[in-house]
Every structure is written in C-alpha cells, then in structure tokens.
Amino acid sequence: MDKLKNVEVVAAVIIKDDMVLGAKRGYGEYEGKWEFPGGKIEPGETKSQALKREIKEELNADINVLIELRRIECDYDTFHLIMHTFICSLKNKLELLKHDENHLEYSEIRWLDENNLDSVDWLPADLEVVKEYKKLVLK
C-alpha cells in the first residue's frame, strides 16, 4: 500500500457570542462539505501567521489567535491530513471572497451554537474538532 502524502494545515475555530463559525466549501473535491476556515502553512510561516493570512485571504477578516485547541490527524482518500486547530476571535467583520474568478472559497458561512453545531455536514477531521470543542468549551 502506498504511503499517503502528508498535508499540514491550520484551522480557525472562530468564536463569537457563544457561537462558532462554520464554512461550506465552494469548490473542489469536497464542495458542499463544512469545515473550519484555514489552509496550508507557507514555508517560513508560523502556524499563527499562516492562520491570520488564510483568514484574511478567504474571509477578509483579521483574527486574534488565542490558544491551540488540538492537533488532528485524519486519512482521506488521497492524503493524510495534519490539522492544527486554534481558538480565535474576530477583530472585524467577515465577508466571502472568491477563490478565483469562477469560484467562491466558501459558498456559505454560518454561526453555529451548541444546538445546531451538528446540523451541517462536517468533513471528517473537522468533525473531530467539533467533538473537541464540545468537550472543552461546552462543559
């Protein structure tokens, strides 16, 4: 069996008024699935720098990176995901930005409280983050 390629990313669990931000993918292999916004770490970036850059690029927002929530590892069909998740707060408003001229990065964003956190179709790694968030934050 071939070894899966490692993909290392950061993800923001952005919290506001006891709600967390979920984002629905607007393109690609996992279009329509929900995730916590974020992306790949560029060479020379810290995880915090990468997260701030990704959120600015994807949602035109500035965030405070507060604490690391958890490192998640998850196998997908074509890669092994290593995802570093961080609890974050917003400094300003969010807006959906285009991935390119034809696609939105995210087709929808939604603030989810503890009652509707399970109402969206999370990607497998992000579902693990939801479970961790519930354990730590929704005690």
N, C-alpha and C positions, 0 to 999 in steps of 0.2 A: 504494500500500500504506500502510495506517495505521501510524503510529509506535506501538510498544508502550509501555505505561505502565511507568515505572521503579519497581521495588520494591527498597528498600535495607534489608538485614538484617545481623545479626551472627550468627555461629555459633561454638559452643564445641567445640573438639577436646579433650575432657577425657581426660587420660592418667592411668592408674594401673597400676603394676606391668607396664610394657611393653605395656599394652593400651589401647585407645581405646573410648570409649562411642559406640555407635550407638543411634538411637531410631527405632522404627517408628511412622509416623503413624497415629493412631487415628480420624481423621475427615477429612472434606473430599475435595477433588478428588484428592489424592494419597494417600489412605488406603491403608495397606499398604506404601508405599514407605519406604525408610530414609533418614535424614538425621542431621546433627549438630544437637543441640538449640540453640535460639536463637530469634530473632524480630526484629520491627521495632524500629527506633530511634525513641523518642518525641521530640517537639520539646524541645530544651534538654538532652538527654542526650548524654553522650559515648558512644562505642562500648563502652567498658569498662563504664560504668554500665548501659547497655542490656543487655549480656550478663549481668551479675550479676543484674539484675532478672528477665530472662526465665528464667534457670535457677532462680531462687528460685520464680517463679510456676509453672513447668512441672514441676520435679522436687524442689521444696522443699529445695534444696541451696545451700550457699554455695561459691563458687569463688574461686580466685586466677587472675586473667588475667595470663599470663606474657609471651608475645610474640605479635605478629601473624604468622600463618603466610602468608596470601596473600589478595589480593582476587580474587574470581572473578566474571566476568560471563557470564551464560548466558540465552539466549532460550527462554522457554517459550511455549506456545500463545497465552496472553493477556497476558503481561507480560515485561519484561526484568528479570532479577534481578541485583542488585549485592550480593554477599555478602562481608562482611569476616570472615575466619576467624582465630581466636586459639587458641593452645595454652594450655590451662588445667589447673589441678589442683584437686582436691576438698578442701574443708575439713571436710566431714562426709558422712553417708550420703545417698543418693538415695532418692526414692520417687515413684511415678507419681501425678500429680494430675489431677483431672478438668478438662477444658476448660470444660464446663458440666455441668448435671445429667444429661445423656444421653450424653456422650462423654468418653472419656479423651483427653487431649492426645496421649499416646503409648500404644499398645496393648502395647508391649513395649520394654524396653531390654536391651541386651546388650553385655558387654565383649568386644571382638574383638582378637585378637592378629594378628601378621603372617600366620599360617597360615589364619585364617578371615575376614580383612578383606574378601575378595571373595565371601564366602558369602551376603551379603544383597543385596537389590535396591535399590541406592542411587538417589536422584534424580540427574539429570544434573549439576547443579552440585556436589553432594556427592561424586559420583564423581571430579570434578576435584580436590577436596580430598583424597580418598583417595590419588590419584596423587602429589600434592604431599607429603603426609605420608610416603609410602613413600620418596620421593627424599630428603627432609631427615632423617627420623628413623630409617628402617630401612636405613641405609647398610651 
